Amino acid sequence: MNLQEIEIRPFSTSSLHETFLMEVSGRFFEIGKDVAELLTYFKCNGCEDANIEEYSKQNGKFSKEEILTFLNDFAKKLEKESELPNKRKSFLYNRELISADAINKCSSLLAPLFNKWFILFVILLFIALDVLYFIEYNTVGKEHLSLNIYILSGLLFFFILSSLFHELGHASACRYFDISHGGIGLGLYINIPVFYTDVSSVWKLPRKKRCIVNIGGVYFQILLLIPFLVIYLYSQTSLLSYIILIMNFNFLLTLNPFFKFDGYWIMTDALGIANLRQKGKEWMQYTLNKLRHKNTNKVPYLMSLSKGTKIALVIYTIVVNFFFGFYFLYMIPLFFIRFYHTFPERIELLLMNLSYHQMPNWGNLQQCILQIVFLFFFIYMLYRILSPLLRKIIWKK
């Protein structure tokens, strides 16, 4: 075991106990004070028997045998972690599209945009322009909206461009706070395709700065959207109106604290609880075990928090479970019911138009494409979730 590869530093959380951040081969772990002191000591002095005995005498909390057992278990865990592929755990599929080196120059040039006074000016300007847009939209905007293949192509192009610019915002925020960032990639979260940036090094920062990095993507999209808002207020163009509407909806989706998008990480750092959802599951399991009078030796992380943070975590855990229950038990079944009732007729109409050499109805074609895409990602999600389980069952047999 090479403890020289380990970096340990204070970790900014809301825990009432002192916590530390351990970095091993680009992976980060939250550890307690006792573990941090032990690892730091043996990193500096080595793991020889004499040093283990000396630490046991100095510390007084752990025997030599307990320290040896811990170091052996720790070495096994590190070895197991090093053998795992460096994949994004939140994604069923992910692939890097743009390397860190390729975006490094851009992120360095754009980093000064994170000056706090400039951020405040941009956000206030955006709010004012966005309010004016919706006032205009409610009075005359609806009459000018029309969707065709050219507008849809423009929307798709802008959405991809703004999503990449969003990820560049996260990378630029990292550069502003003088930490490294990874590349930009494409992943599949549940059944939703998303772009992502590797900003794992953000854990090294204090909570407030981590929040700035988390909001950096939306902030860059706001910068991109402001010129479109100004032009629209003078021209009332349909394409610009759709762009502004889609971007506002995208902000709501991105800042959703239930999916593991920016809103989730903002909530994580605002509450000061790393692995927020996992800590909520720990509390739920602990509560269920207490109700069933089962063994509850493992105390959940929630018990180390202040009263206000405990309440916030409990409320979040309850709401997020209701949200995913609604998504998986209502939204997805509703899609399949509608798919069953509408898709055969839509395909029949499409084939009829093509057989008579007629231009297919645009609305019908659009719905067919959307339903097929959603179905594809849902099937792929099931495949990635169920295939490991099937392999385990076959392996046991």
Disulfide bonds with the S-S distance in Angstrom:
none
